[in-house]
Amino acid sequence: MIAADGDIIPVQALLDTGFTGYLAIDNQDALSLGWLRESQTEDMQTARGEARFNLYQGNVLLDEEEFAIPALGGDELQDILLGVRWLQIKRLVADFSAGILTLG
């Protein structure tokens, strides 16, 4: 993650193939990064039912490349989620014998 002040914050994230966006993050984490919150919200279907998410302008560093992306912020999200939209621009490689999943 890239904070608004330019600091690079390494994080672990889960690839969620059921999530169609780029990134989902807890609201507190997005605010602590200094990401700008958009005025609109977005309703999405989740495993727990319909949920309303805040929309942030996020910046991430992935495979040494910087991306400005729309990020969804929700309350009580325990994990940072990468969605399948990344697969439109990045290659996913799974090496099951080594236990490695690479998005790059």
C-alpha positions as CSV (number, residue, x, y, z in Angstrom):
1,M,0.0,0.0,0.0
2,I,1.1,3.5,-0.7
3,A,0.1,6.1,1.9
4,A,-1.0,9.6,0.9
5,D,2.4,10.9,2.2
6,G,4.2,8.5,-0.1
7,D,5.2,5.9,2.5
8,I,5.1,2.4,1.3
9,I,3.4,0.0,3.8
10,P,4.0,-3.7,3.1
11,V,0.9,-5.8,3.8
12,Q,-0.4,-9.3,3.2
13,A,-3.6,-9.7,1.2
14,L,-5.9,-12.5,0.2
15,L,-6.9,-13.1,-3.4
16,D,-10.7,-13.4,-3.3
17,T,-12.0,-14.9,-6.6
18,G,-15.6,-14.0,-5.5
19,F,-14.7,-10.3,-5.2
20,T,-15.0,-8.5,-8.6
21,G,-13.3,-5.2,-7.6
22,Y,-9.6,-4.4,-7.2
23,L,-9.2,-4.0,-3.4
24,A,-11.3,-4.2,-0.2
25,I,-9.9,-2.8,3.0
26,D,-11.1,-1.9,6.4
27,N,-12.2,1.8,6.6
28,Q,-9.8,2.5,9.5
29,D,-6.9,1.2,7.5
30,A,-7.9,3.3,4.4
31,L,-8.2,6.4,6.6
32,S,-4.8,5.7,8.4
33,L,-3.2,5.5,4.9
34,G,-4.7,9.0,4.3
35,W,-6.6,7.8,1.2
36,L,-9.2,10.2,-0.1
37,R,-12.8,9.0,0.5
38,E,-15.2,9.6,-2.4
39,S,-18.6,11.1,-1.7
40,Q,-20.5,8.1,-3.1
41,T,-20.8,4.6,-1.7
42,E,-21.2,1.3,-3.4
43,D,-23.6,-1.5,-2.6
44,M,-22.2,-5.0,-3.1
45,Q,-23.3,-8.6,-2.5
46,T,-21.1,-10.3,0.0
47,A,-21.1,-13.8,1.6
48,R,-23.0,-12.2,4.5
49,G,-25.5,-10.5,2.2
50,E,-25.9,-7.0,0.8
51,A,-23.4,-4.5,2.2
52,R,-22.6,-0.8,1.6
53,F,-19.0,0.1,1.1
54,N,-17.2,3.5,1.1
55,L,-15.2,4.3,-2.0
56,Y,-11.6,5.4,-1.7
57,Q,-8.9,6.4,-4.2
58,G,-6.2,4.0,-3.2
59,N,-2.6,3.6,-4.4
60,V,-0.8,0.2,-4.3
61,L,2.6,-1.1,-5.3
62,L,2.3,-4.5,-6.9
63,D,5.3,-6.2,-8.5
64,E,7.2,-2.8,-8.3
65,E,4.5,-1.1,-10.4
66,E,2.3,1.7,-8.9
67,F,-1.5,1.6,-9.5
68,A,-4.1,4.2,-8.6
69,I,-7.3,2.1,-8.0
70,P,-10.8,2.5,-6.6
71,A,-10.7,0.7,-3.2
72,L,-13.8,-0.4,-1.3
73,G,-13.8,0.3,2.4
74,G,-15.9,-1.6,4.9
75,D,-16.3,-1.9,8.6
76,E,-14.8,-4.9,10.4
77,L,-12.9,-6.3,7.4
78,Q,-10.3,-8.6,8.9
79,D,-8.3,-9.1,5.8
80,I,-7.2,-7.0,2.8
81,L,-8.8,-8.5,-0.3
82,L,-7.5,-8.4,-3.8
83,G,-10.3,-9.0,-6.3
84,V,-10.4,-10.7,-9.7
85,R,-10.2,-7.4,-11.5
86,W,-6.4,-7.7,-11.1
87,L,-6.5,-10.7,-13.4
88,Q,-7.4,-8.4,-16.3
89,I,-4.0,-6.7,-16.1
90,K,-1.7,-9.1,-14.1
91,R,-0.8,-12.7,-14.6
92,L,-1.6,-15.2,-11.9
93,V,0.8,-18.2,-11.5
94,A,0.2,-21.0,-9.0
95,D,3.0,-23.3,-8.0
96,F,1.2,-25.8,-5.7
97,S,4.2,-27.9,-5.0
98,A,6.1,-24.9,-3.6
99,G,3.0,-23.4,-2.0
100,I,3.4,-20.1,-4.0
101,L,0.8,-18.0,-5.6
102,T,2.2,-15.1,-7.6
103,L,0.3,-12.1,-9.1
104,G,2.7,-10.2,-11.3
